[in-house]
Amino acid sequence: MDPLFFLNEKDLLTFFHCKKTEISCIEQPFMFLTQLRDHHLIPEDRYQKIIRMKSQPQKQKGVYQVLDWVENQRSDCIKLFWTCVFEDHILRQYPTFQMLKRTLIDGTFDFSVNLPEKEETSEEPKKEEKPGKKNGKRRESGEEEEEDPGPSTKSTPSKKKKYQKPTYNSPIRKGSKEDIWNWPLYKVQLPVTCGDKKGTLHRDKLANGERCIFAEKRWFTPQTFEDFGGKKSSKNWKTSIRCQDTPLLKLIQEGHLSCPRFPRRKLTNQSGQRRKRLEGRQPEDTISVSDTESEDEEEEEEEGESGETETDANRDVEGQDDVPADDMSEFRSDCLSVTCGAASGTLHKYRFSSGAYGKCIRTEEKWLTPAEFVQEDAAYANTSWMKSIVCQGTPLSVLLDRRVLIFHSLLCKCRSCSKKEEDLLEQRNDDNCFVCGREGDLVCCDQCPRAFHSDCHLPALDKGALGENWLCTYCVLQVNQPIYASDRTLTQALESSVSDFMLQCQYLLLQLYHSDEQHIFSADPCKSVPRYREFIKNPMWFDKVAEKLGNRSYTSVQQFYSDVTLIFNNCAKFNRDNEFGKLGTGLSQLFHSQFRSVFSVQQ
């Protein structure tokens, strides 16, 4: 019997709250944390922070902090949490979870217990402090106002709010100032703007001195985001980057944000700008905009005094971006070949957002999310996509750790993260023309993932004449191939009329266009290659063949076949054994192989 079946989320959250300390004491928490990360219950940065810890007490403290974060930020996923930790491989590894599961099954835990209200401090005098002076600690406005009502405040909403799911409606009481940086929803990240650019600021990354602002599929430091927003001339990101029209400087002064001293810009004698990497301390409680120059001098002195005493943890945080280039050089490409068991495909980095969203892996037949890709091989259907999908023998989990791939923010609204039907529909097709590889106004096939410029497709397309369900030449040939399936000799195929096999000829030429990634054979070589006509008396190229197909200059397949073969013979004659000659040889072999296949030529 599933112990979670009869329990509601409030009961599970109460049980979780009372067992956090017990869970944090587990030994070797790596598998437990990996399970939470794989199910997106904890963010990558918190996972990495604990993994880097050396001592067991540090790890226990780190695990408790993660559990505390889950309680506050993932309360709506509490049933998913218990489902994850009650899976067989977790129970086998951790006796603690076996005991907790038995406790839920035998009913020994009393869910009716009323826990006392949570208090921030036991010192009475501190209640007189003015709001906003809490040593940088962020508090919800509901907590600060709890002491205002009289004796009838036994049923104040603070305890219920602990179990309240995150909502996009303001939790601020009526009449209060709507400062979204106090909302529970924005405890982890804040929407920010700089000029005409919008982004998401991650509080923890800012506090650690990392690139902390995510915008348009890229991570920025505050300074580079200031440049990105066109405010480079202000030279002070704390005033030019804003949250709800409030400068970040004010949020830092009031303790809503904390950050180290980022390196500041300085002008050189040549009016250029240089950046100096500084490892600083936490900022003072008040910062003056006019003090930037004097702070520059102070920070240079601080660097000399404390630059060699940074902690191992800080070194590790910075180390994520300081990995030697050789280590990840093989993964620099925008497209990575990936496999999962017998399934293979190409992962496009710009489409990647998470496991469940962002169809980023292109197979021969469709676009898939990582979670969908592992389903292509039944043997891996119930495994973690991070571990099962590999690139050159390296699991995607490693590429995520090394920031070759980057998860998008939970609040990201890009097309890859969108759940809108029209965006999901667009993700099913390529973003570049299948023939020329360029972007633009594309016509998408309704049966396969290919997309084409109207004049790149063969035959050329009249957009006004396209029906609701349009099939490209590839799909039309696939549907009609059984009609032409009877075996024939090469001579019979070449003697056939082009009008009877126009579809096959168009398909073959499209294949050549697509495979010629450098577009070497598409255009007239006489216009781009010096002295070409001195050596080649009868030039031929793909565009010329396409033109002759379109105006029906060919009467037999032999004529089409001869012109295509002429292209590669000319290439071999002019280039001999150089790089272009090898490319021509490869395309020639592809053409002859495909020709025999689509014309059903006997071997």
Secondary structure as GFF3:
##gff-version 3
##sequence-region A 1 603
A	DSSP	alpha_helix	9	24	.	.	.	ID=ss1
A	DSSP	alpha_helix	30	38	.	.	.	ID=ss2
A	DSSP	alpha_helix	44	51	.	.	.	ID=ss3
A	DSSP	alpha_helix	56	73	.	.	.	ID=ss4
A	DSSP	three_ten_helix	75	77	.	.	.	ID=ss5
A	DSSP	alpha_helix	78	85	.	.	.	ID=ss6
A	DSSP	alpha_helix	88	93	.	.	.	ID=ss7
A	DSSP	alpha_helix	95	106	.	.	.	ID=ss8
A	DSSP	three_ten_helix	124	128	.	.	.	ID=ss9
A	DSSP	alpha_helix	141	144	.	.	.	ID=ss10
A	DSSP	three_ten_helix	153	155	.	.	.	ID=ss11
A	DSSP	alpha_helix	158	161	.	.	.	ID=ss12
A	DSSP	three_ten_helix	180	182	.	.	.	ID=ss13
A	DSSP	three_ten_helix	184	186	.	.	.	ID=ss14
A	DSSP	beta_strand	189	194	.	.	.	ID=ss15
A	DSSP	beta_strand	197	202	.	.	.	ID=ss16
A	DSSP	alpha_helix	203	207	.	.	.	ID=ss17
A	DSSP	beta_strand	213	215	.	.	.	ID=ss18
A	DSSP	beta_strand	218	220	.	.	.	ID=ss19
A	DSSP	alpha_helix	222	228	.	.	.	ID=ss20
A	DSSP	three_ten_helix	232	234	.	.	.	ID=ss21
A	DSSP	alpha_helix	237	240	.	.	.	ID=ss22
A	DSSP	beta_strand	242	243	.	.	.	ID=ss23
A	DSSP	beta_strand	246	247	.	.	.	ID=ss24
A	DSSP	alpha_helix	248	253	.	.	.	ID=ss25
A	DSSP	beta_strand	266	267	.	.	.	ID=ss26
A	DSSP	beta_strand	273	274	.	.	.	ID=ss27
A	DSSP	three_ten_helix	289	291	.	.	.	ID=ss28
A	DSSP	alpha_helix	292	306	.	.	.	ID=ss29
A	DSSP	alpha_helix	312	319	.	.	.	ID=ss30
A	DSSP	alpha_helix	325	328	.	.	.	ID=ss31
A	DSSP	three_ten_helix	329	331	.	.	.	ID=ss32
A	DSSP	beta_strand	335	340	.	.	.	ID=ss33
A	DSSP	beta_strand	343	348	.	.	.	ID=ss34
A	DSSP	three_ten_helix	349	351	.	.	.	ID=ss35
A	DSSP	beta_strand	361	362	.	.	.	ID=ss36
A	DSSP	beta_strand	367	368	.	.	.	ID=ss37
A	DSSP	alpha_helix	370	373	.	.	.	ID=ss38
A	DSSP	three_ten_helix	374	376	.	.	.	ID=ss39
A	DSSP	three_ten_helix	378	380	.	.	.	ID=ss40
A	DSSP	alpha_helix	385	388	.	.	.	ID=ss41
A	DSSP	beta_strand	390	391	.	.	.	ID=ss42
A	DSSP	beta_strand	394	395	.	.	.	ID=ss43
A	DSSP	alpha_helix	396	401	.	.	.	ID=ss44
A	DSSP	alpha_helix	421	426	.	.	.	ID=ss45
A	DSSP	beta_strand	443	444	.	.	.	ID=ss46
A	DSSP	beta_strand	451	452	.	.	.	ID=ss47
A	DSSP	three_ten_helix	463	465	.	.	.	ID=ss48
A	DSSP	alpha_helix	473	480	.	.	.	ID=ss49
A	DSSP	three_ten_helix	481	484	.	.	.	ID=ss50
A	DSSP	alpha_helix	490	495	.	.	.	ID=ss51
A	DSSP	three_ten_helix	498	500	.	.	.	ID=ss52
A	DSSP	alpha_helix	502	515	.	.	.	ID=ss53
A	DSSP	three_ten_helix	525	527	.	.	.	ID=ss54
A	DSSP	alpha_helix	532	535	.	.	.	ID=ss55
A	DSSP	alpha_helix	542	550	.	.	.	ID=ss56
A	DSSP	alpha_helix	557	575	.	.	.	ID=ss57
A	DSSP	alpha_helix	579	598	.	.	.	ID=ss58
###
